[in-house]
């Protein structure tokens, strides 16, 4: 039996019997009751009521319900609570889920507890009203453990004591633990009712233990709360869960053996010269290299660069085409972007220190734990609409990232597939329209035999299939299924091959010899998406490296339509990396160069001596946002942080700067030549400490912004003085110039650069 709740009823989620209030020191005055969690109609997790109800206020029938819930097996009960939570608040609930799990049983329906804080020794407050809970374990002299509940307005509710020796559920738990000869929990503590209550509470809301007092749990804390409850220097790691991870001592990075060949260079990112045959490509390469400046030829003749160039064509082209210009522009802009010692000293005095990292700054920018399901759900109301500001959510994502469980939903917001101001119902409608639009777009090439027979189409298809076949094949999702002979004419999805008539059946060709024979269903879907993107963005076409951008999206969504539109949104900002003339990459490399001069002048001067100011080693990193330099989970974390545009839409350049800053001392003290710098930087692949670099990136940006503010103020004062004292205002030699590229790093607006129409006869890539 089940029914819909009325406004005066709630669903009893959790009940703990034989909890007491001790209004006086006399035992006879103790008030026995039930500590409960309950949820009303259309309630979110934050609307759940935490209540204490004395036994004397309950009817006989209500007592039966409370006792039944109290005695339910805790493990099973928590699972049911978790299901109930998802069914009430999850904006991605599958409509095919067993409907019986979503129904509210009559055995859990009770009258809504009184919301009065103090009425006959009862109280009831929503979880959104809580600030902290102090847990006091049972000990000698304090036979009963207790919890102290603090509200956001500073009010302290009556202390709740757990009389475990009377509680049937606690006694049952103790009995079971004794049978198992394991009276301790995972933390090595003896079981008691208060700890059980905290475990249940964590199913619904975000709870973080204070790093100052281990007995205090903060409820849905923001960064300000955490800073108030965290010391600058944490010596005891035992009571520290995730907040201290980012300020642990970082392992020193050893200088690699210069004689080693860097393994991370074996990757071709981008083919910028559109060709059909290798012969044509080599002819173009020879022409470029023959016309390269002498200094560039000398660099390209170095064995380290040749090794990269042999397998990394775009790097050779970039180096030949742009490196000399980058060097010349860097030298020309050096006076503009490198500040005089006088202004550096002034900046350091105002900022209080010449050091990049201070304990106080680390405390303010320390990394938080990723947003979990409970915390994410608390951002939305019962209709699925955001109840926080977008900036608040982005700040939280920027400083902690996301649990993998909620990425599928959160990424659609971050990438702009869904608007932040939509409801759950509206997003469902958007999803259906996206599916329809994708199907229509895909049919344009599926049904166009003439298009598929053109040389351009065949070339693009070959490029896509070649790269798809070697995309993240180490991941289980992209491993080929075991080969089983089948007489059916089904594709990798189990459907007919009507969507892709040019793809051979599995039995016709061996996939070791024909890259078109994609047997893995997920790789097959990625191929379909990229071919459809060719239809969507005909000017750009497919360019090598796009598979590295789409792979994390597909693994997260595992949905062809959603992945396509997420990729479209991602490519809006990333298209400039793949334009044919490479001007987008050149601009970013130049901007990073100017940022290096501005922020780390000593390192820039040293790299100049090493003939490395073109920052060639960052080409691959910037092209696909450090996809090859970080572990898989770190890539996902970095990308979602960059998508927030919290400080800047080009924050990836500050992350790159943080890599240089983190290795500045080693580079200056140990490296002297171009090839040594190149080897060292490439050898950092998969060895980067992302949390420490994210902290450093944020500190660098904050320092950068304050430097700009100080310089603007100095220029303003000089301008005022010139007017007051009649000095000529036409001269600017005393003013400190800030280039437009540098100032543009303060903007949160996404930089968009679209590819122009493809010239006739030019191939893809």
C-alpha positions in Angstrom: 0.0 0.0 0.0 1.3 3.5 -0.9 -0.1 6.9 -1.5 0.9 10.5 -2.1 1.8 12.7 0.9 -0.4 15.5 2.0 1.1 18.9 3.1 0.7 17.9 6.8 2.5 14.6 6.4 6.2 13.5 5.9 8.0 10.3 5.0 10.0 9.0 8.0 13.5 8.3 6.6 15.4 7.5 9.8 14.5 7.1 13.4 16.7 6.5 16.5 14.9 5.4 19.6 15.9 6.0 23.2 17.6 9.3 22.6 17.2 11.7 25.5 17.3 15.3 26.5 18.8 16.0 29.9 17.2 19.3 31.0 18.6 18.9 34.5 21.2 16.9 36.2 18.5 14.7 37.8 18.0 11.4 36.0 14.2 11.6 36.7 13.9 14.7 34.5 15.4 13.0 31.4 13.1 13.2 28.4 13.1 10.0 26.2 12.3 10.4 22.5 13.1 9.8 18.9 15.8 11.5 16.8 14.4 11.4 13.3 14.9 12.5 9.7 11.8 13.0 7.6 10.9 14.5 4.2 7.7 16.2 3.1 6.0 16.4 -0.3 8.3 17.6 -3.1 11.1 18.1 -0.5 14.8 18.2 -1.5 17.6 16.9 0.7 18.0 20.4 2.2 14.3 20.4 3.2 14.6 17.2 5.2 13.6 17.8 8.8 15.9 16.9 11.7 13.6 16.4 14.6 13.5 15.3 18.2 10.0 14.1 19.4 9.4 13.0 23.0 7.7 9.6 23.3 4.9 11.2 25.3 3.8 13.2 22.2 3.3 10.2 20.0 0.2 8.1 19.5 0.3 4.3 19.8 0.2 3.9 16.1 2.9 6.5 15.5 5.2 4.7 18.1 4.8 1.5 16.1 5.9 3.3 12.9 8.9 4.9 14.7 10.0 1.6 16.2 9.6 -0.3 13.0 11.9 2.2 11.1 14.4 2.2 14.0 14.7 -1.6 13.9 15.1 -2.0 10.2 18.5 -3.4 9.1 20.7 -0.3 8.9 22.6 -1.4 5.8 19.4 -2.1 3.9 17.7 1.0 5.3 20.5 3.2 4.1 20.3 1.7 0.7 16.6 2.4 0.6 17.2 6.0 1.9 19.8 6.5 -0.9 17.3 5.3 -3.5 14.6 7.5 -2.1 16.9 10.4 -2.2 17.8 9.9 -5.8 14.2 9.4 -6.8 13.2 12.7 -5.2 16.1 14.9 -6.2 18.0 13.4 -9.1 17.5 15.5 -12.2 18.6 12.6 -14.4 16.3 9.9 -13.0 15.6 7.1 -15.4 11.9 6.8 -16.0 12.3 3.0 -16.4 13.6 2.6 -12.8 11.4 0.3 -10.8 8.5 2.5 -9.9 7.8 0.6 -6.6 11.1 2.1 -5.2 9.7 5.6 -5.6 6.4 5.0 -3.9 6.0 5.9 -0.2 4.9 3.1 1.9 2.1 3.8 4.5 4.4 2.3 7.1 6.6 5.3 6.8 4.1 8.1 6.7 3.7 10.2 9.9 2.3 13.6 10.8 4.8 16.4 10.2 6.8 17.1 13.3 6.4 20.5 14.9 8.7 23.2 13.4 8.8 25.0 16.7 12.4 24.9 18.0 11.4 24.4 21.6 7.9 23.2 22.3 7.4 20.7 25.0 11.0 19.5 24.7 10.6 18.9 20.9 12.3 20.6 18.0 12.4 20.3 14.3 14.6 22.1 11.8 15.4 21.7 8.1 18.9 20.5 7.2 19.4 23.8 5.3 19.2 25.6 8.7 22.1 23.6 10.2 25.6 25.1 10.5 27.5 22.4 12.5 27.2 19.3 14.7 29.6 18.5 17.5 29.9 14.8 18.3 30.8 13.8 21.8 31.7 10.1 22.0 31.0 8.0 25.1 33.9 8.0 27.5 34.8 7.5 31.2 32.6 9.9 33.1 30.3 10.5 30.1 28.5 7.2 29.8 26.2 8.5 27.1 27.5 9.9 23.8 25.8 13.1 22.6 25.5 15.6 19.7 25.4 19.4 19.9 23.5 20.9 17.0 24.2 24.5 16.0 22.0 26.5 13.6 23.0 29.2 11.2 21.6 31.9 13.4 23.9 30.8 16.2 21.1 29.1 18.2 22.2 25.9 20.0 19.5 23.2 20.2 19.1 21.0 23.2 21.9 18.4 23.5 20.7 15.0 22.3 22.1 12.0 24.3 22.2 8.4 22.9 21.2 5.8 25.5 22.5 2.9 23.5 22.1 0.5 26.4 18.3 1.0 26.1 17.9 1.4 22.3 16.7 -1.8 20.6 18.5 -0.9 17.4 21.8 -0.1 19.1 21.6 -3.3 21.2 20.9 -5.3 18.0 23.9 -3.7 16.3 26.2 -4.4 19.3 25.0 -8.0 19.4 25.7 -8.5 15.7 29.2 -6.9 16.0 30.0 -9.2 18.9 29.0 -12.2 16.9 31.4 -11.1 14.2 34.1 -10.4 16.8 34.4 -7.0 15.3 33.0 -4.2 17.6 34.9 -1.5 15.7 33.9 0.6 12.7 36.1 1.4 9.7 37.9 4.1 11.6 38.7 1.8 14.5 36.1 3.4 16.8 33.6 1.5 19.0 30.0 1.7 17.6 27.6 4.1 19.1 24.3 5.8 18.0 25.8 9.2 17.3 28.2 7.9 14.8 25.4 6.0 13.1 23.4 9.2 12.9 26.3 11.0 11.2 26.6 8.2 8.6 22.9 8.5 7.8 23.1 12.3 7.5 26.0 12.0 5.0 23.5 10.2 2.7 21.7 13.5 2.2 24.0 16.5 2.7 27.6 17.4 2.4 29.4 17.0 5.8 33.1 17.9 6.4 35.0 17.3 9.5 36.8 20.4 11.0 40.6 20.2 10.8 40.8 22.2 14.0 38.5 20.1 16.2 37.9 16.6 14.9 34.6 16.3 16.8 33.0 19.1 14.9 31.2 18.4 11.6 30.4 21.4 9.3 27.1 21.1 7.4 27.2 22.1 3.7 30.2 24.5 4.3 31.4 27.0 1.9 35.1 28.0 1.4 34.8 30.7 4.0 33.5 28.3 6.6 36.3 25.9 5.9 39.0 28.6 6.2 37.6 29.6 9.6 37.8 26.0 10.8 41.2 25.1 9.3 44.7 26.1 10.6 47.4 27.5 8.3 49.9 24.8 9.4 48.3 21.4 9.9 50.4 18.9 11.8 47.9 16.3 12.5 46.8 14.5 9.3 44.8 11.9 11.1 41.8 14.1 11.5 42.0 15.6 8.0 40.1 14.1 5.1 40.5 16.0 1.9 41.1 19.6 2.8 44.7 19.1 3.6 45.6 17.1 0.5 46.5 20.1 -1.5 49.0 21.5 1.0 50.9 18.3 1.8 54.5 18.3 1.2 55.1 17.9 -2.5 57.6 15.3 -3.6 60.6 17.0 -5.3 61.0 16.4 -9.0 64.3 14.9 -9.9 66.1 16.2 -13.0 65.8 13.4 -15.6 68.7 11.8 -17.3 69.4 14.1 -20.2 70.6 11.2 -22.3 67.1 9.5 -22.2 64.9 9.9 -25.2 61.6 11.3 -24.2 58.8 8.7 -24.5 56.0 11.2 -24.3 56.9 12.7 -27.7 55.5 9.7 -29.7 52.3 11.3 -30.7 51.1 13.1 -33.9 48.7 15.8 -32.9 47.8 17.8 -36.0 48.3 17.5 -39.8 48.2 21.1 -41.0 49.0 20.4 -44.6 46.0 18.8 -46.3 47.3 15.9 -48.4 46.1 12.7 -49.9 49.5 11.0 -50.3 52.6 10.9 -48.2 54.7 12.1 -51.2 52.8 15.3 -51.4 53.1 15.9 -47.7 56.8 15.4 -47.7 57.2 17.8 -50.7 55.4 20.5 -48.7 57.5 19.8 -45.6 60.7 20.1 -47.6 59.6 23.5 -49.0 58.8 24.8 -45.6 62.1 23.6 -44.1 64.1 24.9 -47.1 62.7 28.4 -46.5 63.1 28.4 -42.8 65.5 30.9 -41.2 69.0 29.6 -40.5 68.5 29.6 -36.7 65.4 27.5 -37.1 67.2 25.0 -39.4 69.8 24.6 -36.8 67.2 23.8 -34.2 65.4 21.4 -36.5 68.6 19.5 -37.2 68.9 18.6 -33.5 68.2 14.9 -33.0 65.6 15.6 -30.3 63.5 17.8 -32.5 63.9 15.5 -35.5 62.6 12.6 -33.3 59.5 14.6 -32.5 59.1 15.9 -36.0 59.2 12.5 -37.5 56.0 11.6 -35.6 54.6 15.0 -34.8 54.3 16.8 -38.2 52.5 19.8 -36.8 55.3 20.5 -34.4 57.8 20.7 -37.3 55.6 22.9 -39.3 54.9 25.1 -36.3 58.5 25.4 -35.5 59.5 26.1 -39.1 56.7 28.6 -39.7 56.3 30.4 -36.5 59.2 29.9 -34.0 61.4 32.5 -35.5 58.6 35.0 -35.5 57.8 34.2 -31.9 61.4 34.7 -31.0 61.5 38.1 -32.8 58.3 39.2 -31.3 59.4 38.2 -27.9 62.6 40.2 -28.2 60.7 43.2 -29.6 58.1 43.1 -26.7 60.6 42.5 -24.0 60.8 46.1 -22.9 57.0 46.3 -22.8 56.3 43.1 -20.9 59.3 42.8 -18.6 58.9 45.4 -15.8 61.8 47.3 -14.3 63.1 46.2 -10.9 61.6 49.4 -9.4 58.1 48.4 -10.2 58.7 44.7 -9.2 60.0 45.9 -5.8 56.9 48.1 -5.4 54.6 45.3 -6.3 56.3 42.9 -3.9 56.1 45.4 -1.1 52.4 45.9 -1.7 51.7 42.2 -1.9 53.6 41.7 1.3 56.1 39.1 -0.1 58.2 38.4 -3.1 57.3 34.7 -2.7 54.7 33.1 -4.8 53.3 30.8 -2.1 52.6 31.9 1.5 50.8 29.9 4.2 47.9 32.4 4.3 47.4 32.3 0.5 47.6 28.5 0.5 44.9 28.4 3.1 42.7 30.7 1.0 43.1 28.8 -2.2 43.5 25.2 -0.9 41.7 22.5 -2.9 38.5 21.1 -1.6 37.1 17.6 -2.1 35.1 17.0 -5.3 31.4 17.8 -5.2 29.5 14.6 -4.4 25.9 13.6 -5.3 24.5 14.9 -2.0 26.1 18.3 -2.4 25.2 18.6 -6.1 21.5 17.8 -5.4 21.5 20.5 -2.7 22.1 23.1 -5.4 18.7 22.6 -6.9 15.1 22.8 -5.7 12.4 20.2 -6.1 11.7 21.2 -9.8 15.4 21.0 -10.7 16.1 24.7 -10.8 19.3 26.1 -9.4 18.9 27.8 -6.0 22.5 29.1 -5.9 24.0 31.7 -8.2 25.9 30.4 -11.2 29.1 32.0 -9.8 28.7 30.2 -6.5 28.4 26.8 -8.2 31.4 27.6 -10.5 33.5 28.7 -7.6 32.8 25.4 -5.9 33.6 23.4 -9.0 36.8 25.5 -9.6 38.1 24.8 -6.1 37.2 21.1 -5.9 36.0 19.6 -9.2 33.3 17.0 -9.5 32.7 13.4 -8.5 32.5 11.1 -11.5 29.0 10.2 -10.5 27.7 13.7 -11.4 29.9 14.7 -14.3 27.3 13.5 -16.9 24.9 16.1 -15.6 27.2 18.9 -14.5 29.3 18.9 -17.7 26.2 19.7 -19.8 25.8 22.9 -17.8 29.5 23.8 -17.9 29.7 23.3 -21.7 26.5 25.2 -22.3 24.4 22.3 -23.6 21.9 23.1 -20.9 21.2 26.6 -19.5 21.8 27.0 -15.8 18.4 28.5 -15.4 16.4 25.6 -16.7 14.2 23.1 -14.8 14.4 19.3 -15.0 11.4 19.2 -17.2 12.9 21.8 -19.6 16.1 20.0 -19.8 14.3 16.8 -20.7 12.7 18.7 -23.6 16.0 20.1 -24.7 17.5 16.6 -24.7 14.8 15.3 -27.0 15.3 18.2 -29.4 19.0 17.6 -29.4 18.4 14.0 -30.3 16.2 15.0 -33.2 18.6 17.6 -34.5 21.5 15.2 -34.3 19.6 12.5 -36.2 18.7 14.9 -39.0 22.3 16.1 -39.3 23.7 12.6 -39.4 21.2 11.6 -42.1 22.6 14.3 -44.4 25.8 12.3 -45.0 24.3 8.9 -44.4 21.8 9.4 -47.3 24.2 11.3 -49.6 26.0 8.7 -51.6 27.5 11.4 -53.9 29.1 13.1 -50.9 30.6 9.9 -49.6 32.2 9.2 -52.9 34.2 12.4 -53.0 38.0 12.4 -52.4 37.6 14.9 -49.6 35.0 12.7 -47.8 37.1 9.6 -48.2 40.2 11.4 -46.9 38.3 12.7 -43.9 36.9 9.3 -43.1 40.3 7.7 -43.3 41.8 10.3 -41.0 39.0 9.9 -38.5 39.1 6.1 -38.5 42.9 6.1 -38.2 42.8 8.2 -35.1 39.7 6.6 -33.6 41.5 3.2 -33.8 44.3 4.5 -31.5 42.3 6.7 -29.1 42.7 5.8 -25.5 42.8 2.1 -26.2 44.1 1.5 -22.7 40.7 2.3 -21.3 38.5 -0.8 -20.8 35.6 0.9 -22.6 37.6 1.1 -25.8 39.0 -2.4 -25.8 37.8 -4.6 -28.6 35.1 -7.2 -27.7 36.1 -10.8 -27.9 35.7 -11.9 -31.5 32.7 -14.2 -32.0 31.6 -15.2 -35.4 28.1 -14.1 -36.2 26.0 -14.5 -39.3 24.0 -11.4 -38.6 24.6 -8.2 -40.4 24.6 -6.0 -37.2 26.9 -3.2 -36.4 28.7 -2.8 -33.1 25.6 -1.4 -31.4 23.5 -4.4 -32.4 21.6 -2.4 -34.9 21.6 -2.6 -38.7 24.4 -0.9 -40.6 22.0 1.4 -42.5 23.5 4.4 -40.7 26.9 3.8 -42.2 26.8 2.1 -45.6 30.5 2.6 -46.3 31.6 0.5 -43.2 32.4 -3.1 -44.1 30.8 -6.0 -42.2 33.1 -7.6 -39.6 33.3 -10.8 -41.5 34.5 -9.1 -44.7 37.8 -7.6 -43.5 40.2 -8.2 -40.7 40.4 -5.1 -38.5 44.2 -5.5 -38.3 44.4 -4.6 -42.0 41.4 -2.4 -42.5 41.0 0.5 -40.1 37.3 0.9 -41.2 36.5 -2.3 -39.4 35.8 -0.8 -36.0 34.5 -3.5 -33.8 34.3 -1.7 -30.5 30.8 -0.2 -30.2 32.0 3.0 -28.4 34.8 3.7 -30.9 32.2 3.1 -33.6 30.0 5.8 -32.0 32.9 8.2 -31.8 33.5 7.7 -35.5 29.9 8.5 -36.3 30.0 11.6 -34.2 33.1 12.9 -35.9 31.7 12.2 -39.4 28.6 14.1 -38.4 30.7 17.0 -37.0 32.2 17.2 -40.5 28.7 17.9 -41.8 28.1 20.4 -39.0 31.4 22.3 -39.4 32.3 21.9 -43.1 35.0 24.6 -43.1 37.1 23.0 -40.4 36.6 19.4 -41.2 38.4 16.8 -39.1 41.8 17.7 -37.7 44.2 15.3 -35.9 43.8 15.8 -32.2 40.1 16.1 -32.1 39.8 12.5 -30.9 41.6 13.4 -27.8 39.0 16.1 -27.1 36.0 13.9 -27.8 37.2 10.8 -25.9 36.6 12.1 -22.3 33.2 13.5 -23.4 32.1 10.2 -24.8 33.4 8.2 -21.8 31.4 10.5 -19.5 28.1 10.6 -21.4 28.2 7.3 -23.4 25.4 8.8 -25.4 25.9 9.6 -29.1 23.7 12.7 -29.3 24.7 14.3 -26.0 28.4 13.7 -26.8 28.0 15.3 -30.2 26.5 18.5 -28.8 28.9 18.7 -25.9 31.7 18.3 -28.5 30.2 21.1 -30.6 30.2 23.4 -27.6 33.7 22.4 -26.6 35.0 23.0 -30.1 33.5 26.6 -30.0 36.4 27.5 -27.8 38.9 25.0 -29.1 38.5 25.5 -32.9 41.2 28.2 -32.8 43.7 25.5 -32.0 43.0 23.6 -35.3 42.6 26.4 -37.9 44.7 25.7 -41.0 47.1 28.6 -40.7 47.8 27.8 -37.0 47.3 31.4 -36.1 45.2 30.4 -33.1 48.1 28.4 -31.6 50.5 31.1 -32.5 48.5 33.8 -30.6 48.3 31.6 -27.5 52.0 30.7 -27.6 52.8 34.4 -27.9 50.5 35.3 -25.1 52.1 32.7 -22.8 55.5 34.1 -23.8 54.4 37.6 -22.8 52.9 36.3 -19.6 56.2 34.5 -18.7 58.1 37.7 -19.3 55.6 39.6 -17.1 55.4 37.2 -14.2 58.6 35.2 -14.2 61.3 37.5 -15.7 64.3 35.5 -14.3 63.1 32.3 -15.9 62.4 34.0 -19.2 66.0 35.4 -19.2 67.3 31.9 -18.6 65.2 30.3 -21.3 66.4 33.0 -23.6 70.0 31.8 -23.0 68.8 28.2 -23.7 67.2 29.3 -27.0 63.9 28.2 -25.7 61.8 31.3 -25.5 59.6 30.1 -28.3 58.2 27.7 -25.7 58.0 24.9 -28.3 57.6 22.3 -25.6 54.1 23.8 -24.7 52.7 23.3 -28.2 51.2 19.9 -27.5 50.1 20.8 -24.0 48.1 23.8 -25.1 46.7 22.1 -28.2 44.6 19.5 -26.4 44.7 21.0 -22.9 47.3 18.8 -21.2 45.5 15.6 -22.3 48.8 13.8 -22.7 50.6 15.2 -19.7 48.0 14.2 -17.0 46.5 10.9 -15.8 42.9 10.3 -17.1 41.1 11.4 -13.9 43.3 14.5 -13.7 42.3 15.5 -17.3 38.7 15.3 -16.4 39.3 17.4 -13.3 41.3 20.0 -15.1 38.9 20.4 -18.0 35.8 20.9 -15.8 37.8 23.5 -13.8 38.8 25.3 -17.0 35.2 25.2 -18.3 34.0 27.4 -15.4 35.9 30.4 -16.7 35.9 31.4 -13.0 38.8 33.8 -13.3 39.6 33.8 -17.0 38.5 32.1 -20.1 42.2 31.5 -20.8 43.1 30.1 -17.4 44.9 27.2 -19.2 47.7 29.6 -19.8 48.1 30.2 -16.1 48.1 26.5 -15.5 50.9 26.3 -18.1 52.7 29.1 -16.3 52.3 27.2 -13.0 54.2 24.3 -14.6 57.1 26.6 -15.4 56.9 28.3 -12.0 56.9 25.0 -10.2 60.1 24.0 -12.1 61.8 27.4 -12.3 64.5 26.6 -9.8 65.5 23.3 -11.4 65.5 24.7 -14.9 67.7 27.7 -14.0 70.1 25.6 -11.9 70.5 22.6 -14.2 69.5 23.2 -17.8 71.6 25.1 -20.3 70.6 24.0 -23.8 67.4 23.9 -25.9 67.4 20.1 -26.2 67.9 19.8 -22.4 64.9 22.1 -21.7 62.8 20.2 -24.3 63.7 16.8 -22.8 63.0 17.9 -19.3 59.7 19.5 -20.0 58.5 16.5 -22.0 59.6 14.1 -19.3 57.2 15.8 -16.9 54.4 14.0 -18.7 52.2 12.0 -16.2 54.4 13.3 -13.3 52.5 16.6 -12.6 50.9 17.2 -9.2 47.7 18.7 -10.4 46.3 19.9 -7.0 49.5 21.8 -6.2 49.6 23.2 -9.7 46.0 24.4 -9.5 46.8 26.2 -6.2 49.8 27.7 -7.9 47.8 28.7 -10.9 45.2 30.5 -8.8 47.9 32.3 -6.8 49.7 33.3 -10.0 46.4 34.7 -11.4 45.6 36.6 -8.3 49.1 38.1 -8.2 48.8 38.9 -11.9 45.5 40.7 -11.4 46.9 42.7 -8.5 50.0 43.6 -10.5 47.8 45.0 -13.3 45.8 47.0 -10.7 49.0 48.4 -9.2 50.4 49.3 -12.6 47.2 50.9 -13.7 47.2 53.0 -10.5 50.8 54.0 -11.1 50.0 55.1 -14.6 47.0 57.0 -13.4 49.1 58.9 -10.8 51.7 59.8 -13.4 48.9 61.1 -15.7 47.4 63.2 -12.9 50.9 64.5 -12.0 51.6 65.5 -15.6 48.3 67.5 -15.6 48.9 69.1 -12.2 52.5 70.1 -12.9 52.0 70.9 -16.6 54.2 68.1 -17.8 53.7 67.0 -21.4 51.0 64.3 -21.7 52.1 63.2 -25.1 55.1 61.2 -23.9 54.5 57.7 -22.6 58.1 56.7 -21.9 57.4 56.9 -18.1 54.2 54.9 -18.3 54.3 51.1 -17.9 52.7 49.5 -21.0 50.5 46.5 -20.7 49.9 44.7 -24.0 46.3 43.9 -25.1 47.1 40.2 -25.0 48.2 40.4 -21.3 45.2 42.5 -20.3 42.9 40.2 -22.2 43.7 37.4 -19.8 41.5 39.1 -17.2 38.4 38.5 -19.4 36.0 35.6 -18.8 34.6 35.9 -22.4 35.5 32.8 -24.4 37.9 33.6 -27.3 36.4 32.4 -30.5 38.2 32.0 -33.8 36.4 30.2 -36.6 38.0 28.6 -39.6 37.3 30.3 -43.0 35.9 28.6 -46.0 38.0 25.7 -47.3 39.8 26.7 -50.5 39.0 24.6 -53.5 41.2 21.5 -53.9 42.4 21.7 -50.2 42.0 18.5 -48.3 41.0 18.0 -44.7 43.1 18.4 -41.6 
